[in-house]
Amino acid sequence: MFISIDSEKKTALLEEPNVLTEFHIQSPINDEDYVASVIGNGSEAAGDAHVWISIEWISQNVTNVSSDWGERFSGMVQYAMGKGWVSDPGTHLKAHIEVD
């Protein structure tokens, strides 16, 4: 799963939501503050080409997912917790920016 940033339209779109073995942001601009502002909904720059993404935003923006997506997504979040990729209050996932 990844988030694609369209810098011309200033929009963020959740892509490949059924692929829960990876999570990143594809953006033409490597600027955490800019990317966080385009995604919005409480996203924050995390520094070092990373952004904190609201788990609620992810859940609200998924479409065309398998019936077990919620369970699989919860497993992904649990895995990310063990790696330090979930915020302390457990509300955001950390994603790295890949420049496209």
C-alpha positions as CSV (number, residue, x, y, z in Angstrom):
1,M,0.0,0.0,0.0
2,F,1.2,3.5,-0.7
3,I,0.0,7.0,-0.9
4,S,0.5,8.9,-4.2
5,I,0.9,12.6,-4.1
6,D,-0.2,14.7,-7.1
7,S,1.6,18.0,-6.7
8,E,-0.4,19.7,-9.4
9,K,-3.8,18.9,-7.9
10,K,-2.4,18.9,-4.4
11,T,-4.1,15.6,-3.6
12,A,-3.2,12.4,-1.9
13,L,-4.6,9.0,-3.0
14,L,-4.3,5.6,-1.3
15,E,-3.0,3.1,-3.8
16,E,-2.8,-0.7,-3.7
17,P,-4.5,-1.0,-0.3
18,N,-4.6,-4.8,-0.4
19,V,-0.7,-4.9,-0.4
20,L,-0.1,-4.7,3.3
21,T,3.6,-5.8,3.3
22,E,4.8,-2.3,2.5
23,F,3.8,1.3,3.2
24,H,5.3,4.4,1.7
25,I,4.5,7.7,0.0
26,Q,5.3,8.4,-3.7
27,S,5.8,12.1,-4.3
28,P,7.5,14.2,-6.9
29,I,8.7,16.4,-4.0
30,N,10.8,15.2,-1.1
31,D,9.5,17.7,1.5
32,E,7.9,16.2,4.6
33,D,6.0,19.4,5.5
34,Y,4.6,19.7,2.0
35,V,3.6,16.1,1.8
36,A,2.0,16.2,5.3
37,S,0.0,19.3,4.3
38,V,-1.3,17.6,1.1
39,I,-2.4,14.5,3.0
40,G,-3.8,16.6,5.8
41,N,-6.0,15.1,8.5
42,G,-3.4,15.4,11.2
43,S,-0.4,14.2,9.2
44,E,2.9,15.5,10.4
45,A,6.5,15.7,9.2
46,A,8.6,13.2,11.0
47,G,11.9,14.3,9.6
48,D,14.5,12.4,7.5
49,A,12.1,12.0,4.6
50,H,9.3,10.5,6.7
51,V,5.7,11.5,7.5
52,W,3.3,10.4,10.3
53,I,0.0,9.4,8.6
54,S,-3.2,9.2,10.5
55,I,-4.4,5.6,10.8
56,E,-8.0,7.0,10.7
57,W,-7.2,8.7,7.3
58,I,-5.9,5.4,5.9
59,S,-9.1,3.6,7.0
60,Q,-11.3,6.3,5.6
61,N,-9.6,6.2,2.2
62,V,-9.5,2.5,1.4
63,T,-11.6,1.3,-1.5
64,N,-11.9,-2.1,-3.2
65,V,-10.4,-4.1,-0.4
66,S,-10.7,-7.8,0.5
67,S,-13.2,-8.8,3.2
68,D,-10.4,-9.5,5.7
69,W,-8.6,-6.2,5.1
70,G,-9.4,-4.8,8.5
71,E,-7.9,-7.8,10.3
72,R,-4.9,-7.8,8.0
73,F,-4.4,-4.0,8.4
74,S,-4.5,-4.4,12.2
75,G,-1.7,-7.0,11.8
76,M,0.3,-4.6,9.8
77,V,-0.1,-1.9,12.5
78,Q,0.9,-4.4,15.2
79,Y,4.0,-5.3,13.2
80,A,4.8,-1.6,12.7
81,M,4.5,-1.0,16.5
82,G,7.3,-3.5,17.1
83,K,9.5,-1.5,14.7
84,G,8.7,1.9,16.2
85,W,6.7,3.0,13.2
86,V,3.5,3.8,15.2
87,S,3.2,7.0,17.2
88,D,3.1,6.8,21.0
89,P,-0.6,7.4,21.2
90,G,-1.1,4.7,18.5
91,T,-2.8,7.1,16.0
92,H,-0.3,7.5,13.2
93,L,1.9,5.3,11.0
94,K,5.3,6.4,9.8
95,A,5.8,6.3,6.1
96,H,8.9,7.2,4.1
97,I,8.8,9.3,1.0
98,E,10.0,7.9,-2.3
99,V,10.5,10.5,-5.0
100,D,9.0,9.5,-8.3
